[in-house]
Amino acid sequence: MEMLKWIQELFANYGYSVLFFGLLLEFVALPFPGETTLAFAGFLSYMGRLDFMTLILVAFFGTTVGMTTTYFIGLKAGLPFIQRYGKWFLISPSKLDKTQRWFERYGSILIFIGYFIPGVRHFTGYFSGIIALPFRKFALYAYSGALFWVLLFLGLGRIFGPQWEGVFHLFELYDIWIVAGIAVVALVIILYRYRRSISAHLGKRKAEIKLKAEIKESSRGGE
């Protein structure tokens, strides 16, 4: 409750800028309750106090600016600098090691799903820069993940209104499973909607492979 009062006072005093600067600082690894703030902001839009589309834009840009900043810090400064001075940004070696293990396990997709893994999302930007991941690839996963994360938690407050706190706590317990479920459902919908196009593409691809095989076989026979 104390945290919610603090967040409420921030919005009362600073409005939308709370989301931009708060999320930016969170992804630089400074303490800020990003998910709680997003859900509460969604609730404020439910109450008609804030505009939902403006919240999406502000939150998205705050998140992506923060992530991009950490990427370039990691890229330009490198691991030795982060290990030496990271403590000033609450970046401990153990947290970087944890992020590295997750990267080894999931690869670049971790940048997307890392938003929902406690103690990981704050360091994926740094580590992406440290390993010199191409910026296009980083941006693809980081920005799409940011949009999904922002929409999910803002939507939670917007849709559930006064019940948002109960739903939020439930989500905290099972967030990675809920996200996986949403991803599976979305994939099924996409596959069903575009099934004819996918089937035609696969059929065309199969025919091309068959034709190449026949040409190759024919050239061998001619020899």
GUBAVO-157818 format. One record per atom (N, C-alpha, C, CB): x, y, z; residue in three letters; residue number from 0. Coordinates in steps of 0.05 Angstrom, whole numbers. Glycine has a CB too. Example, Ala and Ser with C-alpha at 12.3 -4.5 7.8 and 13.67 -1.06 7.14 Angstrom:
     c1     c2     c3  aa   i
    264   -114    156 ALA   0
    246    -90    156 ALA   0
    264    -66    156 ALA   0
    226    -89    181 ALA   0
    257    -45    142 SER   1
    273    -21    143 SER   1
    258      1    157 SER   1
    282    -12    114 SER   1
This chain:
     c1     c2     c3  aa   i
     16    -24      0 MET   0
      0      0      0 MET   0
     17     25      0 MET   0
    -19      0     24 MET   0
     39     25     15 GLU   1
     57     48     16 GLU   1
     68     54    -12 GLU   1
     80     43     36 GLU   1
     75     33    -27 MET   2
     85     36    -54 MET   2
     64     49    -72 MET   2
     95      9    -66 MET   2
     39     39    -70 LEU   3
     18     50    -87 LEU   3
     13     80    -80 LEU   3
     -7     34    -83 LEU   3
     14     87    -55 LYS   4
     11    115    -48 LYS   4
     33    132    -60 LYS   4
     10    118    -17 LYS   4
     57    121    -59 TRP   5
     80    136    -70 TRP   5
     76    139   -101 TRP   5
    106    121    -64 TRP   5
     68    117   -114 ILE   6
     64    119   -143 ILE   6
     41    138   -150 ILE   6
     57     91   -155 ILE   6
     20    138   -134 GLN   7
     -3    155   -138 GLN   7
      6    185   -135 GLN   7
    -25    149   -118 GLN   7
     22    190   -116 GLU   8
     32    218   -112 GLU   8
     50    226   -135 GLU   8
     48    219    -85 GLU   8
     66    208   -145 LEU   9
     83    214   -168 LEU   9
     66    222   -192 LEU   9
    101    190   -176 LEU   9
     45    207   -198 PHE  10
     27    213   -220 PHE  10
     13    240   -216 PHE  10
      7    191   -225 PHE  10
      5    245   -191 ALA  11
     -9    270   -185 ALA  11
      9    294   -189 ALA  11
    -19    269   -156 ALA  11
     35    290   -184 ASN  12
     53    313   -186 ASN  12
     66    316   -213 ASN  12
     75    310   -165 ASN  12
     71    293   -227 TYR  13
     87    294   -251 TYR  13
     73    283   -276 TYR  13
    113    279   -247 TYR  13
     50    270   -273 GLY  14
     35    260   -295 GLY  14
     49    239   -311 GLY  14
     28    283   -314 GLY  14
     47    241   -338 TYR  15
     58    220   -356 TYR  15
     88    217   -354 TYR  15
     50    226   -384 TYR  15
    102    238   -346 SER  16
    131    236   -345 SER  16
    141    215   -325 SER  16
    143    263   -338 SER  16
    124    208   -306 VAL  17
    131    187   -286 VAL  17
    138    161   -301 VAL  17
    108    183   -266 VAL  17
    122    154   -321 LEU  18
    126    130   -335 LEU  18
    152    131   -352 LEU  18
    102    123   -354 LEU  18
    155    153   -366 PHE  19
    179    155   -384 PHE  19
    205    153   -368 PHE  19
    178    181   -400 PHE  19
    208    170   -348 PHE  20
    233    171   -334 PHE  20
    236    148   -314 PHE  20
    235    197   -318 PHE  20
    214    139   -303 GLY  21
    215    116   -285 GLY  21
    223     91   -299 GLY  21
    188    112   -272 GLY  21
    212     85   -322 LEU  22
    219     61   -337 LEU  22
    247     63   -349 LEU  22
    198     55   -359 LEU  22
    254     87   -358 LEU  23
    281     91   -368 LEU  23
    302     84   -346 LEU  23
    285    120   -378 LEU  23
    297     94   -322 LEU  24
    316     89   -300 LEU  24
    316     60   -292 LEU  24
    309    107   -277 LEU  24
    292     48   -293 GLU  25
    291     19   -285 GLU  25
    308      2   -303 GLU  25
    262      9   -286 GLU  25
    308      8   -329 PHE  26
    324     -8   -348 PHE  26
    353     -1   -348 PHE  26
    313     -6   -375 PHE  26
    360     21   -334 VAL  27
    388     26   -329 VAL  27
    397     11   -304 VAL  27
    394     57   -326 VAL  27
    377     -3   -292 ALA  28
    381    -20   -268 ALA  28
    379     -5   -242 ALA  28
    408    -34   -270 ALA  28
    365     18   -242 LEU  29
    360     32   -217 LEU  29
    332     24   -207 LEU  29
    362     63   -221 LEU  29
    328     24   -180 PRO  30
    303     14   -169 PRO  30
    278     30   -178 PRO  30
    305     14   -139 PRO  30
    259     17   -190 PHE  31
    234     29   -197 PHE  31
    214      6   -203 PHE  31
    236     48   -222 PHE  31
    190      8   -190 PRO  32
    170    -14   -194 PRO  32
    156    -11   -220 PRO  32
    150    -14   -171 PRO  32
    169    -19   -242 GLY  33
    158    -15   -269 GLY  33
    131    -28   -274 GLY  33
    177    -24   -288 GLY  33
    128    -53   -268 GLU  34
    104    -68   -274 GLU  34
     80    -57   -257 GLU  34
    108    -98   -269 GLU  34
     85    -52   -231 THR  35
     64    -41   -214 THR  35
     55    -14   -224 THR  35
     74    -39   -185 THR  35
     74      3   -232 THR  36
     68     29   -242 THR  36
     52     28   -268 THR  36
     94     45   -246 THR  36
     59     10   -286 LEU  37
     44      6   -311 LEU  37
     16     -2   -305 LEU  37
     58    -15   -328 LEU  37
     12    -21   -288 ALA  38
    -15    -31   -281 ALA  38
    -31     -9   -268 ALA  38
    -13    -56   -263 ALA  38
    -19      6   -250 PHE  39
    -33     28   -237 PHE  39
    -41     50   -257 PHE  39
    -17     40   -214 PHE  39
    -22     56   -276 ALA  40
    -28     75   -297 ALA  40
    -51     66   -314 ALA  40
     -3     80   -314 ALA  40
    -53     40   -320 GLY  41
    -75     29   -335 GLY  41
   -101     33   -319 GLY  41
    -71      0   -341 GLY  41
   -100     29   -293 PHE  42
   -123     34   -276 PHE  42
   -132     63   -277 PHE  42
   -117     25   -247 PHE  42
   -112     82   -277 LEU  43
   -119    110   -279 LEU  43
   -133    117   -305 LEU  43
    -93    127   -275 LEU  43
   -125    103   -326 SER  44
   -138    107   -352 SER  44
   -167     96   -351 SER  44
   -122     94   -375 SER  44
   -170     74   -337 TYR  45
   -197     62   -332 TYR  45
   -215     82   -318 TYR  45
   -195     36   -316 TYR  45
   -203     97   -300 MET  46
   -218    118   -284 MET  46
   -222    143   -300 MET  46
   -203    124   -258 MET  46
   -210    145   -324 GLY  47
   -213    168   -341 GLY  47
   -194    191   -334 GLY  47
   -240    178   -339 GLY  47
   -173    186   -318 ARG  48
   -155    207   -309 ARG  48
   -131    210   -328 ARG  48
   -144    201   -282 ARG  48
   -124    188   -343 LEU  49
   -102    189   -362 LEU  49
   -111    177   -388 LEU  49
    -77    175   -351 LEU  49
   -100    186   -410 ASP  50
   -106    175   -436 ASP  50
    -90    149   -442 ASP  50
   -101    196   -459 ASP  50
   -104    128   -449 PHE  51
    -91    102   -452 PHE  51
    -70    102   -475 PHE  51
   -112     81   -458 PHE  51
    -77    114   -498 MET  52
    -58    114   -520 MET  52
    -33    130   -513 MET  52
    -71    125   -545 MET  52
    -36    152   -499 THR  53
    -13    168   -491 THR  53
      4    152   -472 THR  53
    -22    194   -477 THR  53
     -8    136   -454 LEU  54
      7    119   -435 LEU  54
     23     99   -450 LEU  54
    -12    105   -416 LEU  54
     12     87   -471 ILE  55
     26     67   -487 ILE  55
     51     79   -499 ILE  55
      8     55   -508 ILE  55
     48    102   -512 LEU  56
     70    115   -525 LEU  56
     92    123   -506 LEU  56
     60    140   -540 LEU  56
     84    136   -484 VAL  57
    104    145   -464 VAL  57
    119    121   -451 VAL  57
     90    162   -442 VAL  57
    104    101   -444 ALA  58
    116     77   -431 ALA  58
    134     63   -451 ALA  58
     94     58   -421 ALA  58
    126     60   -476 PHE  59
    142     46   -496 PHE  59
    168     61   -501 PHE  59
    126     44   -523 PHE  59
    167     88   -504 PHE  60
    191    103   -509 PHE  60
    209    103   -484 PHE  60
    184    131   -517 PHE  60
    198    104   -460 GLY  61
    215    103   -436 GLY  61
    230     77   -434 GLY  61
    198    107   -412 GLY  61
    216     55   -440 THR  62
    228     28   -439 THR  62
    249     25   -461 THR  62
    206      7   -443 THR  62
    243     32   -485 THR  63
    262     28   -507 THR  63
    286     46   -505 THR  63
    248     33   -534 THR  63
    283     71   -495 VAL  64
    306     89   -491 VAL  64
    324     77   -470 VAL  64
    296    117   -483 VAL  64
    312     67   -448 GLY  65
    328     54   -427 GLY  65
    343     30   -437 GLY  65
    310     46   -404 GLY  65
    329     12   -452 MET  66
    342    -12   -462 MET  66
    364     -5   -482 MET  66
    321    -30   -476 MET  66
    359     15   -500 THR  67
    379     22   -520 THR  67
    403     35   -506 THR  67
    367     42   -540 THR  67
    399     51   -486 THR  68
    421     63   -471 THR  68
    440     41   -459 THR  68
    411     81   -449 THR  68
    427     21   -447 THR  69
    444      0   -434 THR  69
    458    -17   -456 THR  69
    426    -19   -417 THR  69
    446    -20   -479 TYR  70
    459    -35   -501 TYR  70
    485    -21   -509 TYR  70
    440    -37   -525 TYR  70
    483      5   -513 PHE  71
    507     20   -522 PHE  71
    528     23   -499 PHE  71
    499     48   -532 PHE  71
    519     24   -474 ILE  72
    538     23   -452 ILE  72
    554     -3   -452 ILE  72
    524     27   -425 ILE  72
    540    -25   -455 GLY  73
    553    -51   -457 GLY  73
    571    -53   -481 GLY  73
    532    -73   -457 GLY  73
    562    -42   -504 LEU  74
    577    -45   -529 LEU  74
    603    -28   -527 LEU  74
    560    -35   -552 LEU  74
    601     -4   -517 LYS  75
    624     14   -517 LYS  75
    643     10   -493 LYS  75
    615     43   -517 LYS  75
    631      4   -470 ALA  76
    647      1   -445 ALA  76
    659    -27   -442 ALA  76
    631      8   -421 ALA  76
    643    -47   -449 GLY  77
    652    -75   -447 GLY  77
    649    -86   -419 GLY  77
    681    -76   -455 GLY  77
    654   -112   -417 LEU  78
    650   -127   -392 LEU  78
    668   -117   -369 LEU  78
    655   -156   -397 LEU  78
    694   -112   -374 PRO  79
    712   -103   -352 PRO  79
    701    -78   -338 PRO  79
    740    -99   -362 PRO  79
    692    -59   -354 PHE  80
    681    -34   -343 PHE  80
    656    -39   -326 PHE  80
    675    -13   -366 PHE  80
    638    -56   -337 ILE  81
    613    -62   -323 ILE  81
    620    -76   -297 ILE  81
    595    -80   -341 ILE  81
    639    -95   -297 GLN  82
    646   -109   -273 GLN  82
    658    -91   -252 GLN  82
    665   -132   -279 GLN  82
    673    -71   -261 ARG  83
    687    -53   -243 ARG  83
    668    -31   -231 ARG  83
    710    -40   -256 ARG  83
    652    -19   -249 TYR  84
    635      3   -240 TYR  84
    605     -3   -239 TYR  84
    640     27   -259 TYR  84
    598    -27   -246 GLY  85
    570    -34   -247 GLY  85
    555    -32   -220 GLY  85
    566    -62   -256 GLY  85
    571    -34   -198 LYS  86
    558    -32   -171 LYS  86
    544     -5   -167 LYS  86
    579    -36   -150 LYS  86
    554     16   -181 TRP  87
    541     42   -178 TRP  87
    513     42   -191 TRP  87
    558     64   -191 TRP  87
    508     23   -208 PHE  88
    482     20   -221 PHE  88
    467     -5   -211 PHE  88
    484     20   -251 PHE  88
    477    -16   -189 LEU  89
    465    -41   -177 LEU  89
    468    -64   -196 LEU  89
    436    -36   -171 LEU  89
    490    -64   -212 ILE  90
    495    -87   -231 ILE  90
    516   -104   -218 ILE  90
    504    -77   -259 ILE  90
    508   -125   -205 SER  91
    527   -143   -191 SER  91
    537   -165   -210 SER  91
    514   -156   -166 SER  91
    561   -175   -206 PRO  92
    571   -197   -223 PRO  92
    553   -221   -223 PRO  92
    599   -205   -213 PRO  92
    540   -227   -201 SER  93
    522   -250   -200 SER  93
    498   -247   -218 SER  93
    512   -255   -171 SER  93
    488   -222   -221 LYS  94
    465   -217   -238 LYS  94
    474   -219   -268 LYS  94
    453   -190   -232 LYS  94
    498   -210   -273 LEU  95
    508   -212   -301 LEU  95
    513   -242   -308 LEU  95
    534   -196   -304 LEU  95
    523   -257   -289 ASP  96
    527   -286   -293 ASP  96
    500   -300   -298 ASP  96
    541   -299   -269 ASP  96
    480   -292   -283 LYS  97
    453   -303   -287 LYS  97
    443   -297   -314 LYS  97
    434   -293   -265 LYS  97
    446   -272   -323 THR  98
    437   -264   -350 THR  98
    452   -280   -371 THR  98
    441   -234   -354 THR  98
    479   -284   -367 GLN  99
    495   -299   -386 GLN  99
    484   -328   -389 GLN  99
    524   -299   -378 GLN  99
    478   -340   -366 ARG 100
    468   -368   -367 ARG 100
    441   -369   -382 ARG 100
    464   -378   -338 ARG 100
    424   -349   -378 TRP 101
    399   -349   -392 TRP 101
    403   -345   -422 TRP 101
    381   -327   -380 TRP 101
    423   -328   -429 PHE 102
    429   -324   -457 PHE 102
    439   -349   -470 PHE 102
    450   -302   -460 PHE 102
    456   -364   -456 GLU 103
    466   -389   -466 GLU 103
    444   -410   -470 GLU 103
    487   -401   -448 GLU 103
    423   -407   -454 ARG 104
    401   -426   -456 ARG 104
    380   -419   -477 ARG 104
    387   -428   -429 ARG 104
    374   -393   -480 TYR 105
    353   -384   -497 TYR 105
    361   -367   -521 TYR 105
    332   -369   -481 TYR 105
    386   -358   -521 GLY 106
    395   -341   -543 GLY 106
    382   -314   -544 GLY 106
    390   -355   -569 GLY 106
    380   -303   -567 SER 107
    370   -275   -570 SER 107
    341   -272   -562 SER 107
    373   -266   -599 SER 107
    325   -294   -563 ILE 108
    297   -292   -555 ILE 108
    294   -284   -525 ILE 108
    283   -319   -559 ILE 108
    316   -287   -510 LEU 109
    316   -279   -482 LEU 109
    310   -249   -479 LEU 109
    342   -286   -468 LEU 109
    319   -233   -499 ILE 110
    315   -204   -498 ILE 110
    285   -199   -497 ILE 110
    328   -190   -522 ILE 110
    269   -215   -512 PHE 111
    240   -212   -512 PHE 111
    227   -222   -487 PHE 111
    228   -226   -536 PHE 111
    233   -247   -480 ILE 112
    220   -259   -456 ILE 112
    232   -249   -430 ILE 112
    222   -289   -458 ILE 112
    256   -237   -431 GLY 113
    269   -228   -407 GLY 113
    253   -207   -392 GLY 113
    296   -217   -414 GLY 113
    235   -193   -406 TYR 114
    219   -173   -392 TYR 114
    202   -185   -370 TYR 114
    200   -159   -413 TYR 114
    197   -211   -372 PHE 115
    180   -224   -353 PHE 115
    195   -242   -333 PHE 115
    159   -241   -368 PHE 115
    222   -240   -334 ILE 116
    238   -257   -316 ILE 116
    251   -239   -295 ILE 116
    260   -273   -332 ILE 116
    243   -241   -270 PRO 117
    255   -224   -249 PRO 117
    285   -226   -248 PRO 117
    244   -232   -222 PRO 117
    298   -202   -246 GLY 118
    327   -201   -244 GLY 118
    342   -206   -270 GLY 118
    336   -221   -225 GLY 118
    328   -207   -293 VAL 119
    340   -211   -319 VAL 119
    336   -188   -337 VAL 119
    330   -237   -331 VAL 119
    311   -177   -339 ARG 120
    305   -157   -359 ARG 120
    322   -132   -356 ARG 120
    276   -149   -357 ARG 120
    332   -126   -332 HIS 121
    348   -102   -328 HIS 121
    376   -105   -339 HIS 121
    350    -96   -298 HIS 121
    384   -129   -347 PHE 122
    412   -134   -355 PHE 122
    415   -145   -383 PHE 122
    425   -153   -336 PHE 122
    392   -151   -396 THR 123
    394   -162   -423 THR 123
    406   -141   -443 THR 123
    367   -171   -433 THR 123
    399   -115   -438 GLY 124
    410    -94   -455 GLY 124
    440    -92   -453 GLY 124
    398    -68   -449 GLY 124
    450    -92   -428 TYR 125
    479    -91   -423 TYR 125
    493   -114   -437 TYR 125
    485    -90   -393 TYR 125
    482   -138   -432 PHE 126
    496   -162   -441 PHE 126
    495   -164   -472 PHE 126
    483   -187   -429 PHE 126
    473   -155   -484 SER 127
    471   -155   -513 SER 127
    493   -137   -525 SER 127
    443   -144   -523 SER 127
    499   -115   -512 GLY 128
    520    -97   -521 GLY 128
    547   -110   -516 GLY 128
    519    -71   -507 GLY 128
    551   -122   -493 ILE 129
    577   -135   -486 ILE 129
    585   -156   -506 ILE 129
    575   -147   -458 ILE 129
    565   -172   -516 ILE 130
    571   -193   -535 ILE 130
    570   -183   -564 ILE 130
    552   -217   -531 ILE 130
    565   -156   -567 ALA 131
    565   -143   -593 ALA 131
    543   -156   -611 ALA 131
    592   -145   -607 ALA 131
    520   -161   -600 LEU 132
    497   -170   -616 LEU 132
    490   -148   -636 LEU 132
    472   -177   -598 LEU 132
    486   -155   -662 PRO 133
    479   -134   -681 PRO 133
    455   -118   -672 PRO 133
    473   -147   -709 PRO 133
    457    -92   -676 PHE 134
    436    -74   -665 PHE 134
    408    -81   -677 PHE 134
    443    -45   -671 PHE 134
    407    -87   -702 ARG 135
    381    -94   -715 ARG 135
    368   -117   -701 ARG 135
    385   -100   -745 ARG 135
    384   -137   -695 LYS 136
    373   -161   -681 LYS 136
    365   -154   -653 LYS 136
    394   -184   -681 LYS 136
    381   -138   -639 PHE 137
    374   -129   -612 PHE 137
    348   -114   -613 PHE 137
    397   -113   -600 PHE 137
    346    -94   -631 ALA 138
    323    -77   -632 ALA 138
    298    -93   -638 ALA 138
    327    -55   -653 ALA 138
    300   -113   -656 LEU 139
    276   -129   -663 LEU 139
    264   -142   -638 LEU 139
    284   -151   -683 LEU 139
    281   -155   -622 TYR 140
    271   -169   -598 TYR 140
    265   -149   -575 TYR 140
    292   -189   -588 TYR 140
    282   -129   -572 ALA 141
    279   -110   -549 ALA 141
    254    -93   -553 ALA 141
    303    -92   -546 ALA 141
    249    -82   -577 TYR 142
    227    -64   -581 TYR 142
    200    -79   -583 TYR 142
    232    -48   -606 TYR 142
    200   -102   -595 SER 143
    175   -117   -596 SER 143
    168   -128   -568 SER 143
    178   -141   -616 SER 143
    189   -136   -553 GLY 144
    184   -145   -525 GLY 144
    174   -122   -508 GLY 144
    209   -157   -513 GLY 144
    185    -98   -512 ALA 145
    177    -75   -497 ALA 145
    148    -68   -502 ALA 145
    195    -51   -503 ALA 145
    140    -69   -527 LEU 146
    112    -63   -534 LEU 146
     93    -83   -521 LEU 146
    108    -62   -564 LEU 146
    100   -109   -523 PHE 147
     83   -130   -511 PHE 147
     81   -126   -481 PHE 147
     95   -158   -518 PHE 147
    104   -121   -468 TRP 148
    105   -118   -439 TRP 148
     88    -94   -430 TRP 148
    134   -114   -430 TRP 148
     91    -72   -444 VAL 149
     77    -47   -437 VAL 149
     47    -51   -441 VAL 149
     87    -24   -454 VAL 149
     39    -62   -464 LEU 150
     11    -67   -469 LEU 150
     -2    -86   -449 LEU 150
      7    -78   -497 LEU 150
     13   -106   -442 LEU 151
      2   -126   -423 LEU 151
     -4   -114   -396 LEU 151
     22   -149   -420 LEU 151
     15    -99   -384 PHE 152
     10    -89   -357 PHE 152
     -7    -64   -357 PHE 152
     37    -83   -345 PHE 152
     -6    -47   -377 LEU 153
    -25    -25   -379 LEU 153
    -53    -36   -383 LEU 153
    -17     -6   -402 LEU 153
    -55    -56   -400 GLY 154
    -81    -69   -406 GLY 154
    -93    -82   -381 GLY 154
    -79    -89   -428 GLY 154
    -75    -93   -365 LEU 155
    -85   -106   -340 LEU 155
   -100    -86   -322 LEU 155
    -61   -119   -324 LEU 155
    -88    -63   -319 GLY 156
   -102    -43   -303 GLY 156
   -126    -31   -316 GLY 156
    -83    -20   -296 GLY 156
   -125    -28   -343 ARG 157
   -147    -17   -358 ARG 157
   -171    -35   -359 ARG 157
   -137    -10   -387 ARG 157
   -166    -61   -363 ILE 158
   -188    -80   -366 ILE 158
   -201    -88   -340 ILE 158
   -177   -105   -380 ILE 158
   -184    -93   -319 PHE 159
   -195   -103   -294 PHE 159
   -202    -81   -274 PHE 159
   -175   -122   -281 PHE 159
   -195    -57   -280 GLY 160
   -204    -34   -264 GLY 160
   -198    -38   -234 GLY 160
   -233    -30   -267 GLY 160
   -218    -36   -217 PRO 161
   -214    -38   -188 PRO 161
   -202    -64   -178 PRO 161
   -240    -33   -174 PRO 161
   -205    -85   -195 GLN 162
   -194   -112   -187 GLN 162
   -165   -116   -197 GLN 162
   -212   -134   -199 GLN 162
   -153    -95   -207 TRP 163
   -127    -98   -220 TRP 163
   -106   -109   -200 TRP 163
   -117    -72   -232 TRP 163
   -107   -102   -175 GLU 164
    -87   -111   -156 GLU 164
    -87   -141   -152 GLU 164
    -91    -97   -129 GLU 164
   -111   -152   -149 GLY 165
   -113   -181   -146 GLY 165
   -103   -196   -170 GLY 165
   -142   -189   -140 GLY 165
   -110   -187   -194 VAL 166
   -101   -199   -219 VAL 166
    -71   -196   -222 VAL 166
   -116   -187   -243 VAL 166
    -61   -173   -214 PHE 167
    -32   -167   -216 PHE 167
    -16   -187   -199 PHE 167
    -26   -138   -207 PHE 167
    -25   -191   -174 HIS 168
    -11   -210   -156 HIS 168
    -12   -238   -167 HIS 168
    -23   -209   -128 HIS 168
    -34   -245   -179 LEU 169
    -36   -272   -191 LEU 169
    -17   -274   -215 LEU 169
    -65   -277   -201 LEU 169
    -15   -253   -230 PHE 170
      3   -253   -253 PHE 170
     32   -255   -244 PHE 170
     -1   -227   -270 PHE 170
     39   -242   -222 GLU 171
     66   -243   -211 GLU 171
     75   -272   -205 GLU 171
     69   -226   -186 GLU 171
     56   -288   -196 LEU 172
     62   -316   -189 LEU 172
     66   -333   -213 LEU 172
     40   -327   -172 LEU 172
     51   -328   -235 TYR 173
     51   -346   -258 TYR 173
     57   -331   -284 TYR 173
     25   -360   -260 TYR 173
     72   -309   -282 ASP 174
     76   -292   -306 ASP 174
     88   -306   -330 ASP 174
     93   -269   -299 ASP 174
    109   -322   -326 ILE 175
    123   -334   -348 ILE 175
    104   -355   -362 ILE 175
    149   -348   -339 ILE 175
     87   -369   -346 TRP 176
     68   -388   -358 TRP 176
     46   -374   -372 TRP 176
     57   -407   -335 TRP 176
     37   -352   -361 ILE 177
     15   -337   -374 ILE 177
     25   -326   -401 ILE 177
      5   -314   -356 ILE 177
     49   -315   -401 VAL 178
     61   -304   -425 VAL 178
     64   -326   -446 VAL 178
     88   -290   -420 VAL 178
     74   -349   -437 ALA 179
     77   -372   -455 ALA 179
     50   -380   -467 ALA 179
     90   -396   -441 ALA 179
     30   -380   -450 GLY 180
      3   -388   -459 GLY 180
     -8   -368   -480 GLY 180
    -17   -389   -436 GLY 180
     -4   -342   -475 ILE 181
    -12   -321   -493 ILE 181
      2   -324   -520 ILE 181
     -7   -293   -482 ILE 181
     28   -330   -519 ALA 182
     45   -333   -543 ALA 182
     35   -357   -559 ALA 182
     74   -337   -536 ALA 182
     28   -379   -546 VAL 183
     18   -403   -560 VAL 183
     -9   -397   -573 VAL 183
     15   -427   -540 VAL 183
    -27   -384   -559 VAL 184
    -53   -377   -570 VAL 184
    -50   -359   -594 VAL 184
    -71   -364   -548 VAL 184
    -32   -338   -591 ALA 185
    -28   -320   -613 ALA 185
    -17   -335   -638 ALA 185
     -8   -298   -605 ALA 185
      2   -353   -633 LEU 186
     13   -369   -655 LEU 186
     -8   -386   -669 LEU 186
     36   -387   -645 LEU 186
    -25   -398   -653 VAL 187
    -46   -415   -665 VAL 187
    -65   -398   -682 VAL 187
    -62   -429   -642 VAL 187
    -72   -374   -672 ILE 188
    -90   -356   -686 ILE 188
    -77   -348   -713 ILE 188
    -97   -331   -669 ILE 188
    -51   -341   -712 ILE 189
    -37   -332   -736 ILE 189
    -36   -355   -756 ILE 189
     -9   -322   -729 ILE 189
    -29   -379   -747 LEU 190
    -27   -402   -765 LEU 190
    -54   -408   -777 LEU 190
    -17   -426   -749 LEU 190
    -76   -406   -761 TYR 191
   -103   -412   -771 TYR 191
   -111   -390   -792 TYR 191
   -123   -413   -749 TYR 191
   -106   -366   -785 ARG 192
   -114   -344   -803 ARG 192
   -100   -344   -830 ARG 192
   -109   -317   -789 ARG 192
    -74   -351   -829 TYR 193
    -58   -350   -853 TYR 193
    -52   -378   -863 TYR 193
    -32   -335   -849 TYR 193
    -69   -398   -856 ARG 194
    -63   -426   -863 ARG 194
    -62   -430   -893 ARG 194
    -85   -444   -851 ARG 194
    -79   -417   -909 ARG 195
    -78   -420   -938 ARG 195
    -53   -409   -950 ARG 195
   -103   -407   -950 ARG 195
    -45   -386   -941 SER 196
    -20   -374   -951 SER 196
      4   -391   -944 SER 196
    -16   -345   -940 SER 196
      4   -401   -919 ILE 197
     27   -418   -910 ILE 197
     28   -444   -925 ILE 197
     24   -423   -879 ILE 197
      3   -455   -930 SER 198
      2   -480   -945 SER 198
     11   -477   -974 SER 198
    -27   -491   -944 SER 198
      3   -454   -986 ALA 199
     11   -448  -1013 ALA 199
     41   -444  -1015 ALA 199
     -4   -423  -1024 ALA 199
     52   -430   -995 HIS 200
     81   -425   -995 HIS 200
     97   -451   -992 HIS 200
     89   -406   -972 HIS 200
     87   -468   -974 LEU 201
    101   -494   -970 LEU 201
     99   -512   -994 LEU 201
     89   -509   -945 LEU 201
     75   -511  -1007 GLY 202
     71   -526  -1032 GLY 202
     89   -517  -1054 GLY 202
     42   -525  -1041 GLY 202
     92   -490  -1056 LYS 203
    110   -479  -1076 LYS 203
    139   -486  -1071 LYS 203
    107   -448  -1077 LYS 203
    146   -485  -1045 ARG 204
    173   -491  -1037 ARG 204
    179   -521  -1043 ARG 204
    178   -485  -1008 ARG 204
    160   -538  -1037 LYS 205
    163   -567  -1042 LYS 205
    167   -572  -1072 LYS 205
    139   -583  -1031 LYS 205
    151   -558  -1089 ALA 206
    152   -562  -1118 ALA 206
    180   -553  -1128 ALA 206
    130   -546  -1132 ALA 206
    190   -531  -1117 GLU 207
    216   -521  -1126 GLU 207
    238   -541  -1119 GLU 207
    222   -494  -1112 GLU 207
    237   -552  -1095 ILE 208
    257   -572  -1087 ILE 208
    255   -597  -1105 ILE 208
    253   -580  -1057 ILE 208
    231   -605  -1111 LYS 209
    227   -628  -1129 LYS 209
    238   -623  -1156 LYS 209
    197   -636  -1130 LYS 209
    232   -599  -1167 LEU 210
    242   -591  -1193 LEU 210
    272   -591  -1194 LEU 210
    231   -564  -1202 LEU 210
    285   -580  -1174 LYS 211
    314   -579  -1172 LYS 211
    326   -607  -1172 LYS 211
    324   -563  -1148 LYS 211
    313   -625  -1157 ALA 212
    322   -652  -1155 ALA 212
    320   -666  -1182 ALA 212
    306   -668  -1134 ALA 212
    298   -661  -1197 GLU 213
    294   -673  -1223 GLU 213
    315   -663  -1243 GLU 213
    266   -667  -1234 GLU 213
    320   -636  -1242 ILE 214
    341   -625  -1260 ILE 214
    368   -636  -1254 ILE 214
    341   -594  -1256 ILE 214
    374   -639  -1228 LYS 215
    400   -651  -1220 LYS 215
    402   -679  -1230 LYS 215
    403   -649  -1190 LYS 215
    380   -695  -1227 GLU 216
    380   -722  -1235 GLU 216
    383   -725  -1265 GLU 216
    355   -736  -1226 GLU 216
    369   -706  -1279 SER 217
    370   -706  -1309 SER 217
    398   -700  -1318 SER 217
    350   -686  -1320 SER 217
    412   -680  -1305 SER 218
    439   -673  -1313 SER 218
    458   -696  -1309 SER 218
    449   -649  -1298 SER 218
    454   -711  -1288 ARG 219
    471   -735  -1283 ARG 219
    466   -756  -1304 ARG 219
    464   -747  -1255 ARG 219
    441   -760  -1313 GLY 220
    435   -779  -1333 GLY 220
    447   -772  -1359 GLY 220
    406   -782  -1336 GLY 220
    448   -746  -1365 GLY 221
    460   -736  -1390 GLY 221
    490   -741  -1392 GLY 221
    455   -707  -1394 GLY 221
    503   -742  -1369 GLU 222
    531   -748  -1368 GLU 222
    537   -777  -1374 GLU 222
    543   -741  -1341 GLU 222
